[in-house]
Amino acid sequence: MRVRALLALAIVALSLYIAVTVPARLGLDLRGGTQIVLETRDTPTATADSEATDRTLEVLRRRVDALGITEPTLTRSGDQRIIVELPGVQDPREAADVLGRTAQLAFHPVLGEAPPDAVDRPGKKDENGKPGEPGASGRPDKAGKAEEADEAGKSGRELVLPDEEGRPLRLGPSSLNGGEVAEAEARIEPQQGLGWFVSIDFHKGGKGKWADLTGEAACAAPGDPVRRVAIVLDDEVISSPQVDPGVQCGKGIAGGSTQITGDFDRKEARELALLVNGGALPVPVEAVEQRTVGPTLGAAAIEASARAAIIGTALTGLFIMAVYRLLGGLAVIALACYGVISYAALVGLGATLTLPGLAGFVLAIGMAVDANVLVFERAREEYATATRQRRTPRSALAAGFREALSAIADSNITTLIAAALLFLFASGPVRGFGVTLGIGVLASMVSALVITRALADLAVARRAVRRRPGVTGIAHIGAVRTRLTRRDPDLMGRRRRWLAGSAVAMVLATAGILVRGLDFGVEFTGGRLVEYATTKPVDVDRARDAVADVGFPRAVVQASGDGELTVRTGGMSNAEEARVGAAIGNLAGEKVEKVRDELIGPSMGEELRRGALIALAVAVGAQLLYLAIRFRFALGFSAVVAMVHDALIVVGAFAWLGKPIDGVFLAALLTVIGYSVNDSVVIFDRVRQLQASHPEQPYARTTNTALVQTVPRTVNTGMGALCILATLALVGGDSLTDFAVALLIGVAVGTYSSMFTAAPLAVELQARGLSTSRTPGGDGNTGDREPAGAAKAPARTRPGAGLPR
């Protein structure tokens, strides 16, 4: 006991130290910013393999560093993806343009002017005369043209491009390119009237080429177009200056440096210098996913989640103390320690805390109650069935921890499987939820099996507690068990009614899916969803007309709260999104705030949708495999059927309610799967123990007894989870409402199905000759001894209750 107490103290002390000294790493959905997922593409001359992606990553890192963004993050994902996180960047247009441009810089001799209709590839401009914005896919519209221009320059063919004033020029093959530039810097020279310009210095090899190029151009007469040198960035002539009259023919400009002048402002000069310094991307990139979250949304989510955690934990704590008295109070202290341990594990491992992850942290508090409830209910049984001479709170508590261990391990492993699948198959914030949930499950086991036990052992060893066992909360079987013992319900006698009710619920859920359909979010379909906030409410119909007027007649425009509008469409570029925001701002009479912006490319949406289906299929298979190993096939199959029943009802409920099916819903659905199997495991663990001690008893009666004995645990655990989820739904903010609603439905349905779907189905399978249990004694941890709470003496025990009359 002393060793356990010291271990608990050490764990809590270390967790407190980490929690205080290590800052949390918040995801962009909590601190605000932009995340862009780029995918490298093949070209006729280069393959977008892992090596090319690594080189592209380094070029992009230099570009992002030059933007001056605080704590940017760039990581490679797979062979062709790069994830760029830009904290604080609310308008992704500039970032996407800078990141996506291939920046093919070349210096061409001018061969003369060309007819107006001879332009090969005119530079594309937007409505402001700026270089083209990325298209709906996020890829710059001129990227392909730049590659063609570069290939033409290398092949020796002439190019015809307009100069900075729009007059066509005939350009010869490039003499040198951006790879021979040593450094570019944005400068200003107001005294000579240059304004902002870009100074370029060449490498040693480039110096001679630059001298040759300018020396050849200097042979033409002043004013002759041939005396000009064209500096081409991608497919656009950004400058075509005349060689200074003082430069001699054949000698060129010595020193290896030049200046790019033009009508630049500070921002344009810095961007040009950034692109030149960053160099050309080895392969083109396409933005397949883009997410932007405003800082106010993240701050509101943190505040709402914290409020939900405090209120929900307080309600859960009050409920546990009301049911289990002294030990319940100690469990609440252990729950507080659990919160510290979970948070310390998250920050200590460097995990990113996302919005769904924050919800998972809050949810895990409710689920952490489960292990304590399992122990306390087993301790109650031990105390009630022990002889008067051996009946002490201390011995009952020790037996409760021992007998509940297998159920705690099995139920938590099933939840860990769901968390692992979220981490493997999900992306972005939902993956963070999987990490948080997994850490929470492990921390809950430490909290219950180490901290709660250390505190409880110290408490029940006190003389005052031994004299008054009623204060412990385990000296009586509780109101629910007392009522069930008196009524002795034959639940399995009506098992076909329960199965028929489950079948009807599944039919209704399927009907909702077929009749109403599923509203897949942009995460699974591809497209763009933008949420705007205004101080004044905007009429949805007028907003829909305004969005249609700027080119999106099929966009879905909905009100998502007071003064909030969401616009969802299949494809929308950054420039087009700016026009949509301006149109809504004109209706509101003010500039709108963009609180959320999600862009998912079609290929990314298909991939995420496929990953979600794979995650669900693997979840079913993994749960079935684990349960078949632990409980034989029939019990495992029954638990999996109940799990599918719960998942189908949650999906059907969202179909009837018209709520979106997105990544956050996937996180909730996999959590429901884990919770459903968790409940079934607790019942089947009790069935296995009762069969081991009473193999002669009919299986239906054994299952009925197991149900009656585990109902208090199911009710009390469900109440703990419902306190958290109801609080999360009511005060957790709009961002978490659908998440909490899905889990509320799932917990309610899962509680029902574990008792009235999984258990009756197992009895039916056994009646048809399928084995539902291991040979008594063959389990290795429960079959070789008679568990506490079993019907040891029929003369003293009421059938089905497993406890004294």
C-alpha positions in Angstrom: 0.0 0.0 0.0 2.8 2.4 0.9 4.6 1.6 -2.5 1.3 2.3 -4.4 0.8 5.6 -2.5 4.4 6.7 -3.3 3.9 5.8 -6.9 0.7 7.8 -7.1 2.4 10.8 -5.5 5.3 10.6 -7.9 3.0 10.4 -10.9 0.9 13.4 -9.8 4.0 15.5 -8.8 5.7 14.8 -12.2 2.5 15.6 -14.1 2.1 18.9 -12.2 5.7 19.9 -13.0 5.2 19.2 -16.7 1.8 20.9 -16.8 3.2 24.1 -15.2 6.5 24.3 -17.1 5.7 23.0 -20.6 3.4 25.2 -22.7 0.6 23.6 -24.6 0.9 23.4 -28.4 -2.5 24.6 -29.7 -3.7 23.7 -33.2 -4.6 26.3 -35.7 -8.3 25.8 -35.0 -7.7 27.0 -31.5 -5.2 29.8 -32.0 -6.3 30.9 -35.5 -4.4 30.7 -38.7 -4.2 28.9 -42.0 -3.3 25.3 -42.9 -2.5 24.4 -46.5 -1.9 20.9 -47.7 0.1 20.9 -51.0 0.6 18.0 -53.3 3.5 17.8 -55.7 2.7 17.0 -59.4 4.7 15.3 -62.1 6.0 17.3 -65.1 7.3 16.0 -68.5 10.8 16.4 -67.2 10.5 15.7 -63.5 8.8 13.1 -61.3 7.2 14.1 -58.0 8.8 11.5 -55.9 9.9 11.7 -52.2 13.2 13.3 -53.2 11.6 16.0 -55.3 9.1 16.6 -52.5 11.9 17.1 -50.0 13.6 19.6 -52.2 10.3 21.4 -52.7 9.8 21.5 -48.9 13.1 23.3 -48.5 12.3 25.9 -51.1 8.9 26.5 -49.5 10.5 26.7 -46.0 12.7 29.5 -47.3 9.7 31.3 -48.8 7.7 31.0 -45.6 10.6 32.2 -43.4 10.9 35.3 -45.6 7.2 36.1 -45.0 8.0 36.8 -41.4 5.3 34.5 -39.9 5.7 33.5 -36.3 6.3 29.8 -35.7 5.4 28.4 -39.1 5.3 24.6 -39.5 6.1 22.7 -42.6 6.1 18.9 -42.6 6.1 16.2 -45.3 3.2 13.8 -45.3 3.8 10.7 -47.5 5.8 10.9 -50.7 3.9 13.8 -52.3 2.2 16.0 -49.7 3.5 18.9 -47.7 1.5 20.4 -44.8 2.1 24.1 -44.2 0.7 25.7 -41.0 0.8 29.5 -40.8 -0.4 30.8 -37.4 -2.0 34.2 -37.5 -2.6 34.2 -41.3 -6.3 35.0 -41.8 -6.2 35.7 -45.5 -4.6 32.7 -47.3 -4.6 34.4 -50.8 -1.2 35.9 -50.5 0.3 32.8 -48.8 -1.2 30.4 -51.4 0.1 32.5 -54.3 3.6 32.7 -52.9 3.7 29.0 -52.0 2.2 27.7 -55.2 4.1 29.8 -57.8 6.9 27.8 -59.5 8.9 31.0 -59.8 10.7 30.2 -63.1 12.9 33.3 -63.4 14.8 33.7 -66.7 16.7 36.5 -68.5 16.1 36.7 -72.2 17.6 38.9 -75.0 15.0 41.0 -76.9 15.0 40.3 -80.6 12.6 43.0 -81.5 8.9 44.0 -81.3 6.1 41.7 -82.6 2.7 42.3 -84.0 -0.1 42.7 -81.5 -1.8 39.4 -82.4 1.4 37.4 -82.2 1.5 37.1 -78.4 1.9 33.4 -77.4 0.9 33.4 -73.8 -0.3 36.7 -72.4 0.2 37.1 -68.6 -3.1 36.6 -66.8 -4.3 39.4 -64.6 -7.1 39.6 -62.1 -9.6 42.4 -61.7 -7.0 44.5 -59.9 -4.3 44.0 -62.5 -2.3 41.7 -60.3 -0.9 38.3 -61.3 -3.5 35.6 -61.5 -4.8 34.0 -58.3 -4.9 30.3 -57.8 -7.9 28.6 -59.3 -10.5 26.5 -57.6 -7.9 23.8 -57.0 -5.5 26.2 -55.4 -3.0 25.8 -58.2 -1.9 29.0 -59.9 -3.6 29.4 -63.3 -0.4 30.3 -64.9 1.8 27.5 -63.6 1.3 25.3 -66.7 2.0 28.3 -69.0 5.2 29.0 -67.1 6.4 25.5 -67.7 5.6 25.8 -71.4 7.5 29.1 -71.6 10.5 27.7 -69.7 10.6 24.6 -72.1 10.3 26.9 -75.1 13.2 29.0 -73.8 15.4 26.0 -73.3 14.6 24.5 -76.7 15.9 27.6 -78.5 12.5 28.7 -79.8 11.5 32.3 -79.8 8.9 33.6 -77.3 6.4 36.4 -77.9 5.3 37.9 -74.6 3.9 41.4 -73.8 6.3 43.7 -71.9 5.2 45.5 -68.7 3.3 48.0 -70.8 1.5 45.3 -72.8 3.5 45.7 -76.1 4.5 42.3 -77.6 8.2 41.5 -77.7 10.1 38.7 -79.5 12.4 37.0 -77.0 15.3 34.8 -77.7 16.3 31.7 -75.7 17.1 32.4 -72.0 20.8 33.2 -71.3 20.6 32.6 -67.6 18.0 31.6 -65.0 17.1 32.1 -61.4 19.4 29.3 -60.2 22.3 31.5 -61.0 21.1 34.3 -58.8 23.0 34.6 -55.5 20.8 37.0 -53.7 17.9 39.4 -54.3 16.9 42.2 -52.0 14.0 44.7 -52.0 15.3 48.3 -51.7 14.1 51.8 -52.0 15.9 54.8 -53.6 13.6 57.9 -53.4 16.3 60.4 -54.2 16.9 59.1 -57.7 13.2 58.5 -58.3 13.6 54.8 -58.5 11.1 54.0 -55.7 11.1 50.4 -54.7 13.2 48.1 -56.8 14.9 44.7 -56.5 18.7 44.4 -56.5 20.0 41.1 -57.9 23.5 39.6 -57.4 24.7 36.7 -59.5 26.8 33.7 -58.7 30.3 33.5 -60.2 29.1 31.6 -63.2 26.2 33.9 -63.7 28.3 37.0 -63.7 29.9 36.1 -67.0 26.6 35.2 -68.6 25.1 38.5 -67.4 28.0 40.4 -68.9 27.7 38.6 -72.2 23.9 39.2 -72.3 24.1 42.9 -71.6 27.2 43.3 -73.8 25.3 41.9 -76.8 22.3 44.1 -76.1 24.6 47.2 -75.8 25.5 46.9 -79.5 22.1 48.1 -80.5 21.4 51.8 -80.8 19.7 53.6 -77.8 15.9 53.4 -78.1 16.1 50.2 -80.2 14.0 47.4 -78.6 17.0 45.0 -79.1 19.0 47.0 -76.6 16.6 45.8 -73.9 16.9 42.7 -71.7 13.7 40.9 -70.7 13.4 39.6 -67.1 10.7 36.9 -67.2 9.1 35.5 -64.0 6.9 32.5 -65.0 5.1 33.6 -68.1 5.2 37.3 -67.4 7.7 40.0 -68.4 8.2 41.8 -65.1 10.8 44.2 -66.4 12.5 44.8 -69.7 15.0 47.7 -69.1 17.3 49.3 -71.7 21.0 48.7 -71.1 22.5 51.9 -69.9 24.1 54.0 -72.7 27.4 53.9 -70.9 27.8 50.2 -71.4 30.1 49.4 -74.3 29.2 46.9 -77.0 30.7 43.4 -76.3 31.8 44.2 -72.7 28.5 44.3 -70.9 27.8 45.1 -67.3 30.6 44.1 -65.0 30.3 43.2 -61.3 27.6 40.6 -61.7 24.7 42.6 -60.3 21.6 44.4 -61.7 18.4 46.1 -60.6 14.8 45.2 -61.5 12.9 48.4 -61.6 9.2 49.0 -62.2 6.1 50.4 -60.6 6.6 48.4 -57.4 5.2 49.1 -54.0 6.9 47.7 -50.9 4.8 44.6 -50.8 5.4 43.7 -54.5 9.1 44.3 -54.3 9.4 42.1 -51.2 7.4 39.3 -52.8 9.5 39.4 -56.0 12.7 39.3 -53.9 11.3 36.4 -51.9 10.4 34.4 -55.0 13.9 35.0 -56.6 15.7 34.1 -53.3 13.5 31.0 -52.7 14.3 29.7 -56.1 12.2 27.6 -58.5 10.2 24.7 -57.1 11.6 21.4 -58.5 8.0 20.4 -59.3 4.7 22.2 -59.4 2.4 22.0 -56.4 -1.3 22.0 -56.0 -3.3 23.0 -52.9 -5.5 20.0 -52.2 -6.7 21.3 -48.8 -6.9 24.6 -47.1 -8.3 25.6 -43.7 -8.5 29.0 -42.1 -9.8 29.7 -38.6 -10.3 33.2 -37.2 -8.7 33.9 -33.8 -12.1 34.8 -32.2 -13.5 31.3 -33.1 -10.6 29.6 -31.5 -10.7 31.7 -28.3 -14.4 31.2 -28.0 -14.0 27.4 -28.5 -11.4 27.3 -25.7 -13.5 29.3 -23.4 -16.7 27.2 -24.1 -14.8 23.9 -23.7 -13.2 25.0 -20.5 -16.6 26.1 -19.2 -18.2 22.7 -20.2 -15.3 20.8 -18.6 -15.7 22.6 -15.3 -19.5 22.3 -15.2 -19.6 18.8 -16.5 -16.9 17.6 -14.1 -18.7 19.2 -11.2 -22.0 17.5 -12.1 -20.3 14.2 -12.5 -18.4 14.6 -9.2 -21.6 15.4 -7.4 -23.4 12.4 -8.8 -20.5 10.0 -8.0 -20.3 11.4 -4.4 -24.0 11.0 -4.0 -23.9 7.4 -5.0 -20.6 6.2 -3.5 -20.1 8.7 -0.6 -16.5 8.7 0.8 -15.1 6.6 -2.0 -16.9 8.7 -4.5 -15.3 11.8 -3.1 -11.9 10.2 -3.4 -12.7 9.2 -7.0 -13.4 12.9 -7.8 -10.0 13.8 -6.4 -8.6 11.0 -8.6 -10.5 12.5 -11.6 -8.9 15.9 -11.0 -5.5 14.1 -10.9 -6.5 12.4 -14.1 -7.0 15.7 -15.8 -3.6 16.8 -14.7 -2.0 13.6 -15.9 -3.8 13.7 -19.3 -2.8 17.3 -19.9 0.8 16.7 -18.9 1.0 13.7 -21.2 -0.3 15.8 -24.1 2.1 18.6 -23.6 5.0 16.3 -22.7 4.7 14.3 -25.9 4.4 17.5 -27.9 0.9 16.6 -29.2 -1.1 19.4 -30.8 -4.3 20.2 -28.9 -7.1 20.7 -31.5 -10.8 21.6 -31.1 -12.0 18.0 -31.4 -9.1 17.0 -29.2 -10.3 19.5 -26.6 -13.7 17.9 -26.8 -12.1 14.5 -26.4 -10.3 15.7 -23.3 -13.6 16.8 -21.8 -15.3 13.5 -22.9 -12.6 11.3 -21.4 -13.4 12.8 -18.0 -16.8 11.2 -18.2 -15.4 8.0 -19.5 -12.8 7.9 -16.8 -15.6 7.4 -14.2 -16.2 4.0 -15.7 -13.2 2.2 -14.1 -14.1 3.6 -10.7 -17.7 2.6 -11.0 -16.7 -1.0 -12.0 -14.4 -1.3 -9.0 -16.9 0.2 -6.5 -19.8 -2.0 -7.8 -17.7 -5.1 -7.5 -16.6 -4.0 -4.0 -20.3 -3.7 -3.1 -20.9 -7.2 -4.2 -17.9 -8.5 -2.2 -19.1 -6.8 0.9 -22.6 -8.0 0.6 -21.7 -11.7 0.0 -18.8 -11.9 2.5 -19.4 -13.6 5.9 -19.8 -11.3 8.9 -16.4 -12.2 10.2 -14.6 -11.4 7.0 -16.8 -8.4 6.0 -14.6 -5.3 6.0 -14.5 -2.3 3.6 -10.8 -3.0 3.1 -11.1 -6.6 2.0 -14.1 -5.8 -0.1 -12.3 -3.0 -1.9 -9.2 -5.1 -2.5 -11.4 -7.8 -4.1 -13.3 -5.2 -6.1 -10.1 -4.0 -7.7 -9.0 -7.6 -8.4 -12.2 -8.8 -9.9 -12.9 -5.7 -12.0 -9.4 -5.7 -13.6 -10.3 -7.9 -16.6 -13.4 -5.9 -17.4 -11.5 -2.6 -17.1 -8.7 -3.9 -19.4 -11.0 -5.3 -22.1 -13.3 -2.3 -22.2 -10.4 0.2 -22.4 -8.6 -1.8 -25.1 -11.7 -1.5 -27.3 -11.7 2.2 -26.9 -8.0 2.3 -27.6 -8.6 0.5 -30.9 -11.0 3.3 -31.9 -8.5 6.0 -31.0 -5.8 4.2 -33.0 -8.0 4.0 -36.0 -8.7 7.8 -35.8 -5.0 8.5 -35.7 -4.2 6.2 -38.6 -7.0 7.1 -41.0 -8.2 10.6 -40.1 -6.4 13.8 -40.8 -6.0 17.3 -39.3 -8.0 18.1 -36.1 -9.8 14.7 -36.1 -6.4 12.9 -35.8 -5.7 15.1 -32.8 -8.9 13.8 -31.2 -7.7 10.3 -31.6 -4.4 11.2 -29.8 -6.3 12.9 -27.0 -8.8 10.1 -26.6 -6.0 7.5 -26.5 -4.0 9.4 -23.9 -7.2 9.9 -21.9 -8.0 6.2 -21.8 -4.5 5.3 -20.6 -4.6 8.1 -18.0 -8.0 7.0 -16.7 -6.6 3.5 -16.0 -3.7 5.1 -14.1 -6.1 7.3 -12.2 -8.4 4.5 -11.2 -6.0 1.6 -10.6 -3.2 3.6 -9.0 -4.5 7.0 -7.6 -8.0 6.0 -6.6 -6.7 2.8 -5.0 -4.0 4.5 -3.1 -6.4 7.1 -1.7 -9.1 4.4 -1.0 -6.7 2.1 0.7 -5.5 4.9 3.0 -9.1 5.9 3.8 -10.6 2.4 4.6 -7.6 1.6 6.8 -8.6 4.4 9.2 -10.2 3.2 12.5 -13.1 5.7 12.2 -14.0 4.3 8.7 -13.9 0.7 9.9 -16.3 1.6 12.7 -18.7 3.3 10.3 -18.5 1.3 7.1 -21.7 3.0 5.8 -19.7 6.1 5.0 -17.6 4.3 2.4 -20.5 3.9 0.0 -19.8 0.1 -0.6 -21.5 -1.2 2.6 -24.8 -1.4 0.8 -25.8 -2.6 -2.7 -27.5 0.6 -3.8 -31.0 1.6 -4.7 -30.9 0.3 -8.2 -29.6 -3.2 -7.2 -32.0 -3.4 -4.3 -35.0 -2.8 -6.6 -33.8 -5.3 -9.2 -33.2 -7.9 -6.5 -36.7 -7.5 -5.2 -38.3 -7.7 -8.7 -36.0 -10.3 -10.1 -36.9 -9.5 -13.8 -36.6 -12.2 -16.4 -35.1 -10.0 -19.1 -33.9 -12.8 -21.3 -37.3 -14.3 -21.2 -38.4 -11.5 -23.5 -35.2 -11.5 -25.6 -37.0 -11.7 -29.0 -39.0 -8.6 -28.1 -35.8 -6.7 -27.5 -34.3 -8.0 -30.7 -37.4 -7.0 -32.6 -37.3 -3.5 -31.1 -33.6 -3.2 -32.2 -34.5 -4.3 -35.7 -37.3 -1.7 -35.9 -34.8 1.0 -34.8 -32.4 -0.1 -37.5 -35.1 0.0 -40.2 -36.0 3.5 -39.2 -32.4 4.6 -39.3 -31.9 3.0 -42.7 -35.1 4.8 -43.9 -33.7 8.1 -42.9 -30.5 7.4 -44.9 -32.5 6.4 -48.0 -35.3 9.0 -47.8 -33.4 12.1 -46.5 -29.9 11.1 -47.7 -26.6 12.0 -46.0 -25.4 15.6 -46.1 -21.7 15.0 -46.6 -19.5 18.0 -45.6 -16.9 19.5 -47.9 -14.3 17.3 -46.2 -15.7 14.3 -47.9 -17.1 15.8 -51.1 -14.6 18.5 -52.0 -15.4 22.1 -52.4 -15.2 25.2 -50.2 -17.1 26.2 -47.0 -16.7 29.7 -45.6 -18.3 31.1 -42.5 -18.7 34.8 -42.1 -19.7 36.8 -39.0 -21.3 40.2 -38.9 -22.5 42.4 -36.1 -25.9 42.8 -37.8 -28.0 39.8 -39.0 -28.1 39.4 -42.7 -31.2 38.0 -44.5 -30.3 34.6 -45.9 -32.4 35.1 -49.1 -30.7 38.4 -49.9 -27.3 36.9 -49.1 -28.1 33.9 -51.5 -28.9 36.4 -54.2 -25.8 38.4 -53.6 -23.6 35.3 -53.8 -25.4 34.3 -57.0 -24.7 37.7 -58.5 -20.9 37.3 -58.1 -21.0 34.0 -60.0 -22.2 31.2 -57.6 -26.0 30.6 -58.2 -25.8 27.0 -56.9 -24.0 27.9 -53.7 -25.6 26.7 -50.4 -26.1 29.8 -48.1 -27.3 29.1 -44.6 -27.5 31.0 -41.3 -25.4 29.3 -38.7 -26.1 31.6 -35.7 -26.7 35.2 -34.7 -25.0 37.2 -37.4 -23.3 34.2 -39.0 -23.6 32.9 -42.5 -22.0 29.9 -44.2 -21.4 29.7 -47.9 -20.7 26.3 -49.4 -19.9 25.6 -53.0 -18.2 23.1 -55.2 -15.3 25.2 -56.2 -14.2 28.8 -55.4 -10.8 30.4 -55.8 -9.3 32.8 -53.3 -10.1 35.8 -55.5 -13.7 34.6 -55.9 -14.0 34.1 -52.2 -12.9 37.7 -51.7 -15.7 38.9 -54.0 -18.3 36.7 -52.0 -17.1 38.2 -48.7 -17.3 41.7 -50.2 -20.9 41.1 -51.4 -22.0 39.9 -48.0 -20.2 42.8 -46.4 -22.2 45.2 -48.6 -25.4 43.7 -47.4 -24.4 44.0 -43.8 -23.0 47.6 -44.3 -19.7 46.6 -42.8 -16.6 44.5 -43.4 -17.4 40.9 -42.5 -15.1 38.7 -40.4 -14.2 35.4 -41.8 -14.3 33.0 -38.9 -13.8 29.7 -40.8 -12.6 28.8 -44.3 -12.2 25.2 -45.5 -11.2 24.3 -49.1 -10.9 20.6 -50.0 -9.8 19.5 -53.5 -11.8 16.8 -55.2 -9.0 14.3 -55.0 -8.5 15.0 -51.3 -12.3 14.7 -50.6 -12.4 11.3 -52.3 -9.4 10.2 -50.3 -10.9 11.3 -47.0 -14.2 9.6 -47.8 -12.4 6.4 -48.7 -10.3 6.7 -45.5 -13.5 7.1 -43.4 -15.0 4.0 -44.9 -11.8 2.0 -44.4 -11.6 3.3 -40.8 -15.2 2.0 -40.1 -14.6 -1.3 -41.8 -11.3 -1.9 -39.9 -13.0 -0.8 -36.7 -15.6 -3.5 -37.1 -13.0 -6.1 -38.1 -10.6 -5.2 -35.3 -13.3 -5.3 -32.6 -14.6 -8.6 -33.8 -11.2 -10.1 -33.9 -10.3 -8.9 -30.4 -13.6 -10.0 -28.9 -13.5 -13.4 -30.6 -10.2 -14.0 -29.0 -11.3 -12.9 -25.6 -14.9 -14.2 -25.5 -15.3 -16.7 -28.4 -16.9 -15.9 -31.7 -20.6 -15.8 -30.7 -20.2 -13.3 -27.9 -17.8 -11.2 -30.1 -20.2 -11.4 -33.0 -23.1 -10.3 -30.7 -21.1 -7.3 -29.5 -20.2 -6.3 -33.0 -23.8 -6.5 -34.2 -24.8 -4.2 -31.3 -22.0 -1.9 -32.3 -23.2 -1.8 -35.9 -26.7 -1.2 -34.6 -25.5 1.8 -32.6 -23.5 3.3 -35.4 -26.4 2.9 -37.9 -28.8 4.6 -35.6 -26.5 7.5 -35.0 -26.0 7.9 -38.8 -29.7 7.6 -39.4 -30.5 10.2 -36.7 -28.2 12.7 -38.4 -29.8 11.9 -41.7 -33.3 12.6 -40.3 -32.0 15.8 -38.5 -30.2 17.0 -41.7 -26.9 17.5 -39.9 -23.6 17.3 -41.8 -21.5 14.1 -42.0 -17.9 15.4 -41.6 -14.6 14.6 -40.0 -15.8 15.6 -36.5 -18.9 13.3 -36.9 -16.5 10.5 -37.9 -14.6 11.1 -34.6 -17.9 10.9 -32.7 -19.0 7.8 -34.5 -15.8 5.9 -33.8 -16.1 6.9 -30.2 -19.6 5.6 -30.1 -18.3 2.3 -31.5 -15.7 2.1 -28.7 -18.3 3.0 -26.0 -20.8 0.4 -27.4 -18.3 -2.4 -27.3 -17.1 -1.2 -23.9 -20.6 -1.8 -22.4 -21.0 -5.2 -24.0 -17.6 -6.3 -22.8 -18.5 -5.5 -19.2 -21.6 -7.7 -19.5 -19.9 -10.6 -21.3 -17.0 -10.5 -18.8 -19.5 -11.1 -16.0 -21.2 -13.9 -18.1 -17.8 -15.5 -18.5 -17.1 -15.4 -14.8 -20.5 -16.7 -13.8 -20.2 -19.6 -16.3 -16.9 -20.5 -14.9 -18.3 -20.8 -11.4 -21.7 -22.3 -12.3 -21.3 -24.2 -15.6 -24.5 -26.2 -14.9 -26.7 -23.2 -14.9 -28.7 -22.5 -18.2 -27.0 -19.9 -20.3 -30.1 -17.7 -20.5 -30.3 -17.6 -16.7 -26.5 -16.9 -16.5 -26.9 -14.0 -18.9 -29.9 -12.7 -17.0 -27.9 -12.7 -13.8 -25.0 -10.9 -15.4 -27.4 -8.2 -16.7 -28.9 -7.7 -13.3 -25.5 -7.5 -11.7 -24.1 -5.0 -14.2 -27.1 -2.7 -14.5 -25.9 -0.4 -11.7 -22.5 0.0 -13.4 -24.2 0.7 -16.7 -26.6 3.3 -15.3 -23.9 5.1 -13.2 -21.3 5.2 -16.0 -23.9 6.4 -18.4 -25.0 9.1 -16.0 -21.4 10.3 -15.7 -20.9 10.4 -19.5 -24.3 12.1 -20.0 -23.4 14.9 -17.5 -20.4 15.7 -19.5 -22.0 15.4 -22.9 -25.2 17.4 -22.0 -23.0 20.2 -20.7 -20.8 20.1 -23.8 -23.9 20.3 -26.0 -25.5 23.2 -24.1 -22.5 25.4 -23.2 -19.7 23.9 -25.4 -20.3 26.3 -28.3 -21.6 25.9 -31.8 -18.4 24.2 -33.0 -19.0 21.2 -30.7 -22.8 20.9 -30.7 -23.1 18.3 -33.4 -20.2 16.4 -31.9 -21.9 16.3 -28.5 -25.3 15.5 -30.0 -23.9 12.5 -31.9 -22.3 11.2 -28.7 -25.5 11.7 -26.7 -27.4 9.6 -29.1 -24.7 7.1 -29.2 -24.3 6.7 -25.5 -28.1 6.3 -25.0 -28.4 3.8 -27.8 -25.2 2.0 -26.7 -26.5 1.6 -23.1 -29.7 0.0 -24.5 -28.0 -2.2 -27.1 -25.5 -3.7 -24.7 -28.3 -5.0 -22.5 -31.1 -5.6 -25.0 -29.3 -6.3 -28.3 -25.9 -7.9 -27.6 -27.0 -10.1 -24.7 -30.3 -11.4 -26.2 -28.5 -12.1 -29.5 -25.8 -14.1 -27.7 -28.5 -16.2 -25.9 -30.2 -16.8 -29.3 -26.9 -17.9 -30.9 -26.2 -20.2 -27.9 -29.7 -21.7 -28.3 -28.8 -22.6 -31.9 -25.7 -24.5 -30.9 -23.0 -21.8 -31.3 -20.4 -21.8 -28.5 -20.5 -18.6 -26.5 -17.8 -19.2 -23.9 -14.5 -20.8 -23.2 -14.3 -24.0 -21.3 -14.5 -23.2 -17.6 -11.1 -22.6 -16.2 -9.6 -22.0 -19.6 -9.4 -18.3 -19.5 -6.4 -18.2 -17.2 -7.5 -15.2 -15.1 -11.2 -15.8 -14.2 -12.0 -19.4 -14.9 -9.9 -20.9 -12.2 -11.6 -19.3 -9.2 -15.1 -18.5 -8.1 -15.7 -14.8 -8.5 -17.2 -12.7 -5.9 -20.9 -11.9 -6.4 -21.8 -15.3 -7.9 -24.7 -17.3 -6.6 -22.6 -19.4 -4.2 -25.4 -20.7 -2.0 -28.8 -21.1 -3.6 -30.4 -21.3 -0.1 -29.2 -17.8 0.7 -29.4 -16.3 -2.8 -32.3 -15.1 -4.9 -32.2 -16.4 -8.5 -30.9 -13.9 -11.0 -29.6 -11.4 -8.4 -26.5 -13.1 -7.2 -26.7 -11.3 -3.9 -28.3 -12.0 -0.4 -32.0 -11.5 -0.1 
